[in-house]
């Protein structure tokens, strides 16, 4: 079957959850047997979000092929349990870069290069690229809100694409907000009417309207929206606030979003979607038999999106263990002395020290790790979190008082964490870290080996600094074991502490590979260790 295309646009405001609606629709179509992928267009000028501050844009998600991408790709992978790639996230910057490179190479010789047709052609090419990779359905989510100046070339490209591919091969889903006005005790349709008008101005009539709302839509409201937005009644879909994002596929199933899409695409409707494993996960998520308290020690805690994948990995591993994981964000900068760290952590069942960049909060992270190490509290360090654990160990156990990462102190006499050799000559910031999937070999009798139940694993990276191999033997002889090694470059990827119930630091980002169907083994084991610690404490 030739690929079919689904466009998802958004109106009225940002943050309506286009990514979740796209992922939920994809999940339903996948559960009906279709091979689906989702792609996100971001209308900003950055080439990718790799150079963006997490406060600006939330977490930067990394794919196997080393692309730094929008965090919505994380949702796509978590819902579909299928890896995405560089082709799944395109920005305006990348579109223009391609066109400008072509212009310099002389590809348009003699022609004036313009938004229409050159930029729009490049946008259309990026959409078909995935369709030509064997997917039966490609969902393209357009970031931003219709009416933004930046969105215009994309809307024009979508309009053209529909003409080129034929209307039965393309469906447009428009996500909008139907706000409730408490004073008037009414749901209001006007903002949605306006945003559909805006789409019409760009030459696009949406086929389906998905309405985000905090109250159920009455038939009357649906009929009004249908009338004013030029839609059939059944193509007005309600998307009510949900307890968890993982409820949304089932809510969309109830509203028949998948059926409406299949009808529009003139595809046969065979059987019901197979959502057994999804429902099993939801059952476990909603009926935990116990709870653990986990400290998340980071520096971007004001914005939960900055650690999105970590939060979601805890949701998956919590459900897996039938345990509610209550996350306590702790600002590393608030841990100004050992006492602060003790107070913040002592009643918790485990701590995760988050990834990050730069100096801010480092000492607080080190104090937290020291407390967890001495008090035998389960510790999970990710990327910078692992690097801080190495520094803490060398300072407080080995006795190298000034040990540090050269990211923080380039003059340290003991650079236990140092810039990778391959990184030293690099000056450009964008896309130049150690990025994407690398193999790691696990030592026998390690916690990691037991968790993964495999000798060789593959995990995703995003960093410039690494464990300095000159200190490897000293670490080992004092009890900090390098138990995961990159076989090609001989880099330390995992450390564990001898004699501690659960002290694991990883140089990679396991959170990026946790999905509903396959919760990450390290997160699962960390939660088990927290449960055990809690049980032990209760007995004592
Ligand atoms: N800043 C550290 C590095 O570049 C850690 C990066 C991270 O935590 N992702 O190596």
Boltz pocket constraint, residues with backbone or C-beta under 6 A from the ligand:
constraints:
  - pocket:
      binder: B
      contacts: [[A, 354], [A, 355], [A, 356], [A, 357], [A, 358], [A, 382], [A, 383], [A, 384], [A, 385], [A, 407], [A, 462], [A, 463], [A, 464], [A, 465], [A, 466]]
      max_distance: 6.0
